[in-house]
């Protein structure tokens, strides 16, 4: 439950990062389904759509040229090149959401997280998702059946470097059980929503209360 009824609050940026296959996308979807106060940030990318993905819903699928134009105009909060493709977060929809007291969920890597923190460090909450083991991570990647074997191998090779950035995050979740991990993620979100600096009307609320005592 939020404090919006009494004091109002500024939204927050909830960042989930992990090596590919650790479960951040599954956790993101589960959180979005269970919490109406948070929405997914829609990133722009130059990679081709995967089966079932929709432009404007899953990603904004852009040409490399159009992506470069947006980047040069400073229209991204963060951007990075990952596995040969560019990814970026358009700034305006995120800033509008935060100002209106809505939270925004980010499924991005450590590079994007660093840039996002530099841009909006006061708004960001960083959570890193770890797999229970390297063997489990490889099994999950193979079960997805979305990428060819050479891409799976590349993702495994990169996982060690990605995991080494865990110390840059505020919270760590070891995702062995999705329900347990979702409960931990929701607890983090509830606590962060109650942070004093996010309660935009708190001073007036307390002032009015004291005047009536």
C-alpha positions in Angstrom: 0.0 0.0 0.0 1.3 3.5 -0.9 1.0 6.8 0.9 -0.5 8.5 -2.1 -3.9 9.1 -0.4 -2.2 11.1 2.4 1.0 12.8 1.2 1.6 11.8 -2.4 5.0 10.6 -3.7 7.4 10.7 -6.5 7.7 7.6 -8.5 10.9 5.5 -8.6 12.9 3.6 -11.2 13.2 0.0 -10.2 16.1 -1.6 -12.1 16.5 -5.3 -12.5 19.7 -6.6 -14.0 21.2 -10.1 -14.3 23.1 -12.3 -16.7 20.8 -13.6 -19.5 18.7 -16.5 -18.3 18.8 -15.7 -14.6 15.1 -14.9 -14.6 14.8 -11.1 -14.6 12.3 -11.1 -17.5 10.1 -13.6 -15.7 10.2 -11.7 -12.5 9.5 -8.4 -14.3 6.3 -9.9 -15.9 5.2 -11.4 -12.6 5.7 -8.1 -10.7 3.8 -6.1 -13.4 0.9 -8.5 -13.2 0.7 -8.2 -9.4 1.2 -4.5 -8.9 -0.8 -1.8 -10.7 1.4 1.0 -9.5 4.4 0.1 -11.7 4.7 0.0 -15.5 7.4 -1.3 -17.8 9.9 1.0 -19.4 9.8 0.4 -23.2 13.3 0.5 -24.6 14.4 1.2 -28.1 16.6 -1.3 -29.9 18.2 -1.9 -33.2 17.9 -5.7 -32.9 15.3 -7.6 -35.0 12.0 -8.5 -33.2 11.7 -12.0 -31.8 8.6 -14.1 -32.5 5.6 -12.6 -30.7 7.2 -9.2 -30.0 5.4 -6.0 -30.9 6.7 -2.6 -31.8 5.8 -0.1 -29.1 4.9 -2.7 -26.6 7.9 -4.9 -26.1 10.5 -2.5 -27.7 10.6 0.4 -30.1 12.4 -1.4 -33.0 14.6 1.2 -34.7 17.1 1.3 -37.5 20.7 2.0 -36.5 20.4 5.5 -38.2 17.2 6.5 -36.3 18.7 5.2 -33.0 21.8 7.4 -33.6 19.6 10.5 -34.3 17.8 10.0 -30.9 21.1 9.4 -29.1 22.7 12.6 -30.6 19.7 14.6 -29.5 20.1 13.4 -25.9 16.7 11.7 -25.9 17.9 8.6 -24.0 18.4 8.3 -20.3 20.8 5.5 -21.0 22.0 3.5 -24.0 24.4 0.7 -24.6 25.6 -1.8 -27.3 24.9 -5.4 -26.3 25.7 -8.4 -28.4 26.1 -6.2 -31.5 22.8 -4.3 -31.1 22.0 -0.9 -29.5 19.5 -0.4 -26.7 18.3 2.8 -25.1 15.7 4.2 -22.7 13.7 7.2 -24.1 13.7 9.9 -21.4 10.4 11.7 -21.7 7.9 9.0 -20.8 9.9 7.9 -17.8 10.2 11.5 -16.4 6.5 12.1 -16.9 5.6 8.9 -15.1 7.8 9.7 -12.1 6.4 13.2 -11.8 2.9 11.7 -11.7 3.8 9.3 -8.9 4.1 6.2 -11.0 7.0 3.7 -10.8 8.9 2.5 -13.8 10.5 -0.9 -14.1 13.7 -1.4 -16.1 15.1 -4.6 -17.5 18.6 -3.5 -18.4 22.2 -4.5 -18.0 24.9 -3.0 -15.7 26.1 -0.6 -18.4 22.6 0.9 -18.7 22.3 0.9 -14.9 25.5 3.0 -14.5 24.3 5.6 -17.0 20.8 5.7 -15.4 22.3 6.3 -12.0 24.4 9.1 -13.3 21.4 10.7 -14.8 18.8 10.1 -12.0 20.6 8.7 -9.0 18.0 10.0 -6.6 15.2 8.1 -8.3 16.9 4.7 -8.9 16.6 1.4 -7.0 18.9 -1.3 -8.2 18.3 -5.0 -7.9 20.6 -7.7 -9.3 19.2 -11.2 -10.0 21.6 -14.1 -9.6 21.0 -17.7 -10.7 21.5 -20.4 -8.1 24.5 -21.9 -10.1 26.3 -21.6 -13.4 24.9 -25.0 -14.4 21.3 -23.8 -13.7 22.0 -20.7 -15.8 23.1 -22.8 -18.8 20.1 -25.1 -18.5 17.7 -22.1 -18.5 19.4 -20.6 -21.6 19.1 -23.9 -23.5 15.4 -24.3 -22.4 14.5 -21.0 -23.9 15.1 -22.2 -27.4 15.1 -18.7 -28.7 18.8 -18.4 -29.6 21.2 -20.6 -31.6 23.9 -22.5 -29.8 26.6 -20.0 -30.6 24.6 -17.2 -29.0 24.0 -19.3 -25.9 27.7 -19.9 -25.6 28.4 -16.2 -26.0 25.9 -15.4 -23.2 27.5 -17.9 -20.9 31.0 -16.5 -21.6 29.7 -13.0 -20.8 27.9 -14.0 -17.6 31.0 -13.9 -15.5 31.7 -10.3 -16.4 28.1 -9.3 -15.8 28.0 -11.0 -12.4 31.1 -9.2 -11.3 29.1 -6.0 -11.2 26.8 -7.2 -8.4 28.5 -4.8 -5.9 27.1 -1.8 -7.8 23.5 -2.8 -6.8 21.4 -2.0 -3.7 19.8 -5.5 -3.4 20.6 -9.0 -4.5 18.1 -11.8 -5.2 19.2 -15.4 -5.8 16.5 -16.6 -8.0 16.1 -20.3 -7.3 12.3 -20.2 -6.7 10.3 -17.7 -8.7 7.6 -17.2 -6.0 10.1 -16.6 -3.3 12.1 -14.2 -5.5 8.9 -12.3 -6.4 8.0 -11.9 -2.7 11.5 -10.5 -2.0 11.2 -8.1 -4.9 7.8 -6.8 -3.8 9.2 -6.3 -0.3 12.0 -4.1 -1.7 9.5 -2.1 -3.7 7.2 -1.5 -0.7 10.1 -0.4 1.5 11.5 2.0 -1.2 8.1 3.6 -1.8 8.1 4.6 1.9 11.5 6.4 1.7 11.1 9.8 3.2 12.6 11.7 0.3 10.0 10.3 -2.1 7.0 11.5 -0.1 6.5 14.8 -1.9 3.7 16.1 0.4 5.1 14.9 3.7 6.2 18.2 5.2 2.8 19.8 4.7 1.1 16.7 6.0 3.2 16.7 9.2 2.8 20.5 9.6 -1.0 20.2 9.4 -1.0 17.3 11.8 1.1 19.3 14.3 -1.2 22.3 14.0 -4.2 20.2 15.1 -2.5 18.6 18.1 
